[in-house]
Amino acid sequence: MQIDKNLLFDSITSFLSEDLGRGDITTQSTVLEATRGRGKFLAKQEMVVAGLEVAEAVFTCLDAELQLETFVYEGERVKANTEIARLDGPATTLLMGERLALNLMQRMSGIATLTSKYVAATEGTSAKIVDTRKTMPGLRMIDKYAVSIGGGYNHRFGLDDGVLIKDNHILLAGGIETAIKRARERAGHLHKIEVEVATFEQLNEAINFGADIIMLDNMKPAQVKEAVEIVRKSERGKYILLEASGGITLENVAEYAKAGVDLISIGAITHSAPAVDISFKIGLGY
């Protein structure tokens, strides 16, 4: 996934406006404008680094001439006490951008680090770890980018990306058959149709009525394995992608992967990833 630069700068401008308001009164009242500083980003724990470009964008929005000097690459796993990057510039600017840059890098690196653990746990299988729409409002692009940096893949970016018929759609449409039929008639011809199922009866309906992707919702690993066998034995089986979702943790994700699904979607990698510890120490300029 690539970051949309226009969307990124629009977002950061809004974030800075929220944080700075009418100005950083502490910095303005204590630090002379002519003071130069050097800020160093330091990893305080082992992590997968994500958000270098985003952190630089924070300072660039404040001063277009500032550039981040990086010592690691995006997606690199680093040990504690590794210097990630540094920045030279007006000390007042470094102070104004410090917290926002850290907030974003800590969140993004946390998501990338957790995602990488799920990817490592499924190594040797054909299953891909994918995210969900369970992201922080306003941070979806950043959250999903961090997933890709951690070795995961992106599901839908938004509701306009694809057809995903879930339990409420099925109920309101009057059943899986009707829901799929309407989607075929009304959605664009380039859109695949995914259907969420919770029972084997629904699974067979989704197969028979032409789902392109089937999400196995909240099934145990043994049930997922049985569902995979049912689908693969069907006439359309080799054309259907299978996704496991719900109740998946680091402790059991390998079981789901070995059951034979193509995708494993995990909301926790974005909504519950703990932020990692990164510091930004500022010294007098060089």
C-alpha positions in Angstrom: 0.0 0.0 0.0 1.2 3.5 -0.9 0.4 6.5 1.3 -1.6 9.2 -0.5 0.5 12.3 0.0 -2.3 14.8 -0.4 -4.5 12.9 2.1 -1.6 12.6 4.5 -0.7 16.3 4.5 -4.4 17.2 4.8 -4.7 15.0 7.8 -1.5 16.2 9.5 -2.5 19.8 8.9 -5.8 19.1 10.8 -3.9 17.2 13.6 -1.5 20.1 14.0 -4.3 22.6 14.2 -5.9 20.5 16.9 -2.7 20.3 18.9 -1.2 23.8 18.4 -4.4 25.9 18.4 -3.3 29.5 18.5 0.3 28.5 19.2 2.7 26.7 21.5 2.8 29.2 24.4 5.3 27.2 26.4 7.8 27.1 23.6 7.2 30.6 22.5 7.7 31.9 26.0 10.8 29.9 26.9 12.9 29.2 23.7 14.4 31.9 21.5 13.4 31.7 17.8 17.0 31.6 16.7 17.8 28.5 18.8 18.8 25.5 16.7 18.1 21.9 17.8 18.7 18.3 16.9 16.0 15.8 17.6 16.8 12.1 17.8 14.1 9.3 17.5 15.2 6.4 19.7 13.5 3.0 19.9 13.1 2.1 23.5 12.1 -1.5 22.8 12.4 -4.1 20.1 9.9 -3.2 17.3 9.1 -3.1 13.6 9.6 0.5 12.5 6.8 2.2 10.7 5.9 5.8 10.1 9.2 7.5 9.1 7.6 9.2 6.1 4.6 10.3 8.3 6.9 11.7 11.0 8.8 13.7 8.4 5.6 15.0 7.0 4.6 16.4 10.4 7.8 18.6 10.5 7.5 19.4 6.8 4.1 20.9 7.4 5.6 23.1 10.0 8.8 24.0 8.0 9.0 22.9 4.3 12.8 22.9 4.5 13.1 20.2 7.2 14.1 16.7 6.2 14.4 13.5 8.3 17.8 11.7 8.3 16.9 8.0 8.8 19.2 5.2 9.9 16.8 2.3 9.4 14.4 1.4 6.7 10.6 1.3 7.0 9.6 -2.2 8.1 13.0 -3.0 9.7 13.0 -4.8 13.0 15.2 -3.0 15.5 16.4 -3.6 19.0 15.9 -1.4 22.0 18.1 1.7 22.1 18.5 1.9 18.3 18.6 5.4 16.9 15.9 5.4 14.2 16.2 8.9 12.8 17.3 12.5 13.5 16.2 15.9 12.5 18.1 19.3 12.6 16.2 22.5 12.6 14.7 25.4 14.6 14.2 24.1 18.1 10.8 25.8 18.3 9.6 23.7 15.3 11.0 20.5 16.7 9.1 21.1 19.9 5.9 21.9 18.2 5.9 18.7 16.1 7.4 16.4 18.7 4.2 14.9 20.2 2.3 14.5 17.0 5.2 12.8 15.2 5.7 10.5 18.2 2.0 9.7 18.6 1.8 8.6 14.9 5.1 6.7 14.8 4.3 4.9 18.1 0.9 3.8 16.9 2.1 2.8 13.4 5.1 0.9 14.7 2.9 -0.9 17.3 0.5 -2.0 14.5 3.4 -3.1 12.3 5.0 -5.0 15.2 1.8 -6.9 16.1 1.0 -7.7 12.5 4.5 -9.1 12.0 3.9 -11.5 14.9 0.8 -12.9 13.3 2.6 -13.2 10.0 5.4 -15.1 11.7 3.0 -17.4 13.4 1.5 -18.4 10.0 4.8 -18.9 8.2 4.9 -22.0 6.1 1.2 -21.8 5.2 -0.5 -20.1 2.2 -2.7 -18.0 4.5 -2.4 -14.2 4.3 -3.0 -12.0 7.4 -5.4 -9.1 6.5 -6.8 -6.2 8.3 -10.4 -4.9 8.7 -12.3 -1.6 8.9 -11.7 -1.6 12.7 -9.4 1.4 12.5 -9.3 4.7 14.3 -11.5 7.2 12.5 -9.3 9.6 10.6 -6.3 7.2 10.8 -7.5 4.5 8.4 -4.9 5.1 5.7 -2.1 5.3 8.3 -3.3 2.2 10.2 -3.6 0.1 7.0 -0.3 1.3 5.7 1.3 0.1 9.0 -0.3 -3.3 8.5 1.4 -3.6 5.1 4.7 -2.6 6.6 4.3 -5.4 9.2 3.9 -7.9 6.4 0.1 -8.1 6.3 -2.4 -7.3 3.6 -5.3 -4.8 3.3 -8.9 -5.8 3.2 -11.4 -3.1 2.1 -10.3 0.5 2.6 -13.9 1.6 2.8 -17.5 0.6 2.0 -17.0 1.7 -1.6 -14.2 -0.8 -2.2 -16.2 -4.0 -2.5 -19.3 -6.1 -1.7 -19.2 -7.8 1.7 -22.6 -9.3 2.6 -22.8 -9.7 6.3 -25.4 -11.1 8.7 -27.4 -7.9 8.8 -27.5 -7.6 5.0 -28.6 -11.2 4.7 -31.4 -10.6 7.2 -32.6 -7.4 5.6 -32.4 -8.7 2.0 -34.3 -11.9 2.9 -31.6 -14.4 2.6 -28.3 -15.2 1.0 -29.7 -16.1 -2.4 -31.5 -12.7 -2.7 -28.6 -10.8 -1.4 -26.2 -12.3 -3.9 -28.6 -11.9 -6.8 -29.2 -8.3 -6.1 -25.4 -7.6 -5.7 -24.8 -9.2 -9.1 -27.4 -7.0 -10.7 -26.5 -3.7 -9.0 -22.8 -3.8 -8.2 -20.2 -3.0 -10.8 -19.0 -5.9 -13.0 -15.4 -5.6 -11.5 -16.6 -6.1 -7.9 -16.2 -9.5 -6.4 -18.9 -10.6 -3.9 -18.0 -11.8 -0.5 -20.5 -13.4 1.9 -20.2 -13.9 5.6 -21.4 -17.3 6.9 -21.7 -18.7 10.4 -23.2 -22.2 9.7 -22.6 -25.0 7.2 -26.1 -24.4 5.8 -25.2 -20.8 5.0 -21.8 -22.0 3.6 -23.6 -24.3 1.1 -25.9 -21.5 0.1 -23.0 -19.2 -0.5 -21.3 -21.8 -2.7 -24.5 -22.6 -4.7 -25.5 -19.0 -5.3 -22.2 -17.9 -6.6 -20.2 -16.1 -3.9 -16.6 -15.3 -5.0 -15.3 -15.1 -1.4 -16.7 -16.7 1.7 -15.9 -15.4 5.2 -16.1 -18.1 7.9 -17.3 -16.1 10.9 -16.4 -17.2 14.4 -15.9 -20.8 13.5 -13.4 -23.0 15.5 -10.3 -24.3 13.6 -11.9 -27.8 13.2 -15.0 -26.2 11.7 -12.9 -24.1 9.4 -11.0 -27.2 8.2 -14.3 -28.9 7.5 -15.6 -25.9 5.7 -12.5 -25.7 3.5 -13.0 -29.4 2.6 -16.6 -28.8 1.6 -15.7 -25.8 -0.6 -12.8 -27.4 -2.3 -14.8 -30.5 -3.2 -17.6 -28.3 -4.8 -17.7 -27.7 -8.5 -16.7 -24.0 -8.0 -14.3 -24.7 -5.1 -11.1 -23.8 -6.8 -12.4 -20.4 -7.7 -13.6 -19.4 -4.2 -11.4 -17.6 -1.7 -11.9 -18.5 1.9 -11.5 -16.1 4.8 -11.5 -16.9 8.5 -12.5 -14.2 10.9 -13.5 -13.8 14.5 -12.0 -15.1 17.7 -8.5 -15.4 16.2 -5.5 -14.8 18.5 -1.7 -15.2 18.3 -2.2 -18.4 20.2 -4.5 -20.0 17.7 -3.8 -18.3 14.4 -1.5 -21.1 13.2 -4.4 -23.6 13.6 -6.6 -21.5 11.3 -3.8 -21.1 8.8 -3.2 -24.8 8.7 -6.9 -25.4 8.2 -6.4 -24.2 4.6 -8.0 -20.8 4.4 -6.6 -18.2 2.0 -7.1 -15.2 4.3 -7.3 -14.5 8.0 -8.7 -11.2 9.0 -7.9 -9.8 12.4 -9.4 -6.6 13.7 -7.0 -6.6 16.7 -4.0 -5.7 14.7 -5.4 -2.2 14.2 -7.9 -1.6 17.1 -5.9 -3.3 19.9 -2.2 -3.0 18.9 -0.3 -1.4 21.8 1.8 1.6 20.9 5.5 1.0 21.1 7.9 3.1 23.1 9.8 5.7 21.0 11.5 8.8 22.5 12.4 12.1 20.8 15.3 13.7 22.5 16.2 17.3 21.5 19.7 18.8 22.1 21.2 22.0 21.0 21.7 22.3 17.2 24.9 21.2 15.4 
